[in-house]
Amino acid sequence: MITKRIIPCLDVRDGRVVKGVNFEGLRDVNSPVELAKYYSSCGADELVFYDITASSDGRRLFTEILCETAKNVFIPLTVGGGINTVADFDRVLKCGADKVSVNSGAIRNPSLVGEAAKLYGDQCVVLSADVKRVGNEFRVFAKGGREDTGLEAISWIRRCVDNGAGEVVLNSIDTDGVKRGFDIEMLAAVCDAVSVPVIASGGAGRISDFIDLFKALPRVDAGLAASIFHFGEVKISDLKKEMEAAGIPSRLV
């Protein structure tokens, strides 16, 4: 089993990190810069920074906060929110991001993934898919989980990977913030469909949820979470010790 990554997620609105349940009821957490410094120093393998209202507000991502965050992070940083053109990719990378996450922008312009991959390489392009069950189907949502696109999720994700996305972050809206475990069924369907790294997002509530995830789906490369790290419910150092004890390799600090 390859080394598994643990990735805190900073959902940023109006310059502050926020967290909600099922993408709703957002409450203030902290400064993204201060949280980034903390996670960079305490064992996180990567960081994800989402400007969660950039797409729904129809504006560009906060570059000032991103630049300041990137200066204080010494681990890979993935950034998303309001990414609609290759010029947005260029701007975010110049602000210090290592990878760029695209969601609504790719839905509006399906050629964006391929264009960005050709310019910056597959390893730079991360597809972030917000997915929810609608009837018997996994459906892609846009604009921070506010808009049902009508797209069937598995075929959409496969298409984007075929076009050049080098990594997939699967955000389960059904389990987001609920803290009852990752969406194993949804993740398994994605892992079966693509060969690039898959990051599980949505549902972590305790250390055992990560262990259950990696045991059930060894093909999942990383676990992403927000509130359990932000509010001190789980310390990354403790999580990695428990993973090692369970036979799941991780980067220890």
SVG drawing of the C-alpha trace seen along z (x, -y; Angstrom):
<svg xmlns="http://www.w3.org/2000/svg" viewBox="-35 -41 44 44">
<polyline fill="none" stroke="black" stroke-width="0.4" points="0.0,0.0 1.4,-3.4 1.7,-6.2 -1.6,-7.8 -2.0,-11.6 -3.9,-13.5 -5.2,-16.9 -6.9,-19.6 -9.4,-21.7 -9.7,-25.5 -13.2,-26.6 -12.8,-30.4 -15.7,-32.9 -15.1,-36.7 -11.5,-36.0 -12.3,-33.7 -12.3,-29.9 -15.9,-28.6 -17.5,-25.2 -21.1,-23.9 -23.1,-20.7 -24.2,-19.4 -22.7,-22.6 -25.1,-24.8 -25.2,-26.6 -21.6,-28.0 -20.0,-29.3 -16.7,-31.2 -13.6,-29.2 -10.4,-31.2 -8.0,-33.1 -6.8,-31.0 -3.3,-32.2 -3.1,-31.2 -4.7,-27.8 -2.3,-27.2 0.7,-28.0 -0.6,-25.6 -1.2,-22.7 2.0,-23.2 3.9,-22.7 2.0,-19.8 2.1,-17.0 -0.4,-17.7 0.8,-16.3 -1.0,-18.9 -3.5,-21.7 -6.6,-22.5 -7.8,-26.1 -11.3,-26.7 -12.8,-30.1 -16.3,-28.6 -18.4,-31.5 -16.2,-32.7 -18.2,-30.7 -21.6,-31.4 -20.8,-35.1 -19.4,-35.3 -16.0,-36.7 -12.4,-35.8 -10.7,-34.1 -9.1,-36.3 -5.6,-36.6 -4.3,-38.6 -5.2,-36.0 -4.0,-33.3 -0.6,-34.9 -0.2,-35.4 -1.3,-31.8 1.1,-30.4 4.0,-32.3 3.4,-30.5 2.9,-27.0 5.7,-24.5 3.7,-21.6 1.8,-21.3 -1.1,-23.7 -4.2,-23.1 -6.4,-26.1 -9.9,-26.3 -12.8,-28.6 -13.8,-30.8 -11.5,-29.0 -13.1,-29.5 -10.2,-30.0 -6.6,-29.1 -5.8,-32.7 -7.3,-31.8 -5.0,-28.8 -2.0,-31.1 -3.0,-33.7 -3.4,-31.2 -0.2,-29.4 1.7,-32.7 0.2,-33.4 1.9,-30.2 -0.4,-27.3 1.1,-24.0 -2.1,-22.6 -5.4,-24.1 -8.8,-22.7 -11.6,-23.2 -15.3,-22.4 -18.0,-24.8 -15.6,-26.2 -15.1,-22.8 -18.9,-22.3 -19.4,-25.5 -16.5,-24.9 -15.7,-21.2 -12.5,-21.9 -10.9,-23.8 -9.4,-20.7 -7.7,-19.7 -6.5,-23.2 -5.0,-23.6 -3.4,-20.1 -1.6,-20.9 -0.3,-24.2 0.6,-23.2 0.7,-19.4 -1.8,-16.8 -0.3,-16.8 -1.4,-20.5 -5.1,-19.9 -7.4,-18.7 -11.0,-17.9 -13.1,-18.7 -16.5,-17.1 -19.4,-18.0 -21.7,-14.9 -25.0,-14.1 -27.5,-11.3 -30.6,-12.2 -32.9,-9.2 -30.7,-6.3 -28.0,-8.4 -24.9,-10.2 -25.3,-13.7 -22.8,-16.5 -23.6,-19.9 -22.1,-23.3 -21.7,-26.6 -20.7,-25.3 -23.3,-22.5 -26.1,-24.9 -27.0,-23.9 -27.9,-20.5 -26.2,-20.3 -28.1,-17.2 -24.7,-15.5 -24.2,-11.9 -21.1,-12.0 -19.2,-8.9 -19.2,-9.5 -18.4,-13.2 -15.4,-12.4 -14.1,-9.8 -14.5,-12.2 -12.5,-14.9 -9.7,-12.4 -9.6,-11.3 -9.1,-15.0 -6.2,-15.5 -7.2,-15.9 -4.4,-14.3 -6.3,-14.0 -9.9,-13.8 -11.3,-15.2 -14.7,-13.6 -16.8,-15.8 -19.8,-13.9 -22.5,-16.4 -24.6,-13.7 -21.9,-13.1 -20.3,-16.6 -20.0,-17.7 -22.2,-14.8 -19.2,-13.1 -20.4,-9.5 -17.7,-8.3 -16.7,-8.8 -19.0,-7.9 -17.5,-4.5 -20.1,-3.6 -19.6,-6.8 -15.8,-6.6 -15.7,-3.0 -17.6,-3.9 -15.1,-6.7 -12.1,-4.5 -13.5,-1.8 -13.8,-4.4 -10.4,-6.2 -6.8,-5.4 -5.6,-8.7 -5.3,-9.5 -8.7,-9.9 -9.0,-12.0 -12.0,-11.3 -13.8,-14.3 -16.9,-14.6 -17.9,-12.7 -14.8,-12.3 -15.8,-12.5 -13.1,-10.5 -9.8,-8.7 -11.4,-5.4 -13.2,-6.9 -9.9,-7.3 -8.7,-3.9 -12.0,-2.4 -11.6,-4.4 -8.2,-3.2 -8.9,0.4 -12.1,0.6 -10.6,-1.3 -6.8,-0.9 -7.0,-2.7 -8.0,-6.0 -4.9,-8.0 -5.8,-10.6 -8.4,-11.7 -9.5,-15.3 -11.3,-16.9 -12.1,-20.2 -14.0,-20.7 -12.5,-17.8 -9.1,-19.3 -10.2,-23.0 -11.9,-22.4 -9.3,-20.2 -11.4,-17.0 -8.6,-15.1 -4.9,-15.9 -3.1,-15.0 -0.2,-13.5 -2.5,-11.2 -4.3,-10.2 -1.1,-9.2 0.1,-7.2 -3.2,-5.3 -2.9,-4.7 0.6,-3.3 -0.6,-1.0 -3.4,0.2 -0.8,1.0 -1.7,-2.1 1.6,-3.9 1.8,-7.6 4.4,-10.4 5.2,-10.7 6.7,-14.0"/>
</svg>
